[in-house]
Every structure is written in C-alpha cells, then in structure tokens.
Amino acid sequence: PLRATGTHPGGLVPCGAAGSCRGGQRCCQARGGSWGCCPFAQGSCCSDGRHCCPAGSRCTAGGWGCSPQRWDLP
C-alpha cells in the first residue's frame, strides 16, 4: 500500500504543490487528489489510488496484486 505524504523537509521527490516523497520513491496520486508515496522509485501506480507495484510488474485485481510485466501481452 501507499504511504500518506506529509511535508518531508529533506524530500527529494515533489508531489503536487505541497507534498513530497523521499528519494528513491515515486509519487502516486490517490483518489480525491491527495498524494501517496510508492516505495519503488521505478514502480507503477495502480488505478485504485492506494497501491503500487515494483518495476517490471503491473497491477492486477484493481490494485490488490502485482504480476510480472510481459511485453507480449496487452
């Protein structure tokens, strides 16, 4: 699951106008317009606005799981 953002004084990754994530994380926009931090820098944000998956995988079951990314599948 994503971690809620706060104001991280040393944050290296800006999220929107007010939030940020630590270096090595990725910002994902949650429902309602707020932001969360994905602990994977090259991760992919899931459409549910609450989860993310590591690089090389994609969200499944509406964000409840991750499966290996296959380039031969749509």
C-alpha positions as CSV (number, residue, x, y, z in Angstrom):
1,P,0.0,0.0,0.0
2,L,1.0,3.6,-0.5
3,R,2.2,5.7,2.4
4,A,0.5,9.0,3.0
5,T,2.6,12.0,2.3
6,G,3.4,14.8,4.7
7,T,5.9,17.6,4.5
8,H,9.3,15.9,4.3
9,P,11.9,18.7,4.8
10,G,14.6,16.6,3.1
11,G,12.2,15.1,0.5
12,L,13.7,14.9,-2.9
13,V,10.7,14.0,-5.0
14,P,8.0,16.7,-5.1
15,C,4.3,15.5,-5.3
16,G,1.9,18.2,-6.5
17,A,2.1,21.6,-4.9
18,A,2.5,20.7,-1.2
19,G,3.6,17.1,-0.7
20,S,6.8,15.2,-1.3
21,C,8.3,11.7,-1.1
22,R,11.7,10.6,-0.1
23,G,14.4,10.0,-2.6
24,G,14.0,6.5,-4.2
25,Q,10.2,6.7,-4.0
26,R,7.6,7.6,-6.6
27,C,4.6,9.9,-6.1
28,C,1.2,8.3,-6.9
29,Q,-2.0,10.3,-7.0
30,A,-4.7,8.9,-4.7
31,R,-8.4,9.3,-5.2
32,G,-9.6,12.7,-4.1
33,G,-6.5,14.4,-5.4
34,S,-4.1,13.7,-2.5
35,W,-0.7,12.0,-3.0
36,G,1.0,8.9,-1.6
37,C,4.5,7.5,-1.9
38,C,5.3,4.3,-3.6
39,P,8.4,2.7,-2.1
40,F,9.6,1.7,-5.5
41,A,11.4,4.5,-7.5
42,Q,10.5,2.9,-10.8
43,G,7.2,1.4,-9.7
44,S,3.9,1.7,-11.3
45,C,0.9,3.3,-9.6
46,C,-2.3,1.2,-9.5
47,S,-5.6,2.6,-10.7
48,D,-7.2,2.2,-7.2
49,G,-5.1,5.1,-5.9
50,R,-3.9,3.1,-2.9
51,H,-1.3,0.5,-4.2
52,C,1.7,0.3,-6.4
53,C,3.9,-2.4,-7.9
54,P,7.7,-2.7,-8.3
55,A,9.4,-2.1,-11.7
56,G,8.8,-4.9,-14.1
57,S,5.4,-5.8,-12.8
58,R,1.9,-4.4,-13.3
59,C,-1.2,-4.0,-11.1
60,T,-3.8,-6.8,-11.1
61,A,-7.2,-7.2,-9.5
62,G,-7.8,-3.5,-9.2
63,G,-4.6,-3.0,-7.2
64,W,-4.7,-6.0,-4.9
65,G,-1.8,-7.7,-6.5
66,C,1.1,-7.5,-8.9
67,S,2.1,-9.7,-11.8
68,P,5.2,-9.9,-13.9
69,Q,5.1,-7.5,-16.8
70,R,5.0,-9.3,-20.1
71,W,5.6,-7.3,-23.2
72,D,3.9,-9.9,-25.5
73,L,0.5,-9.3,-23.7
74,P,-1.7,-6.3,-24.0
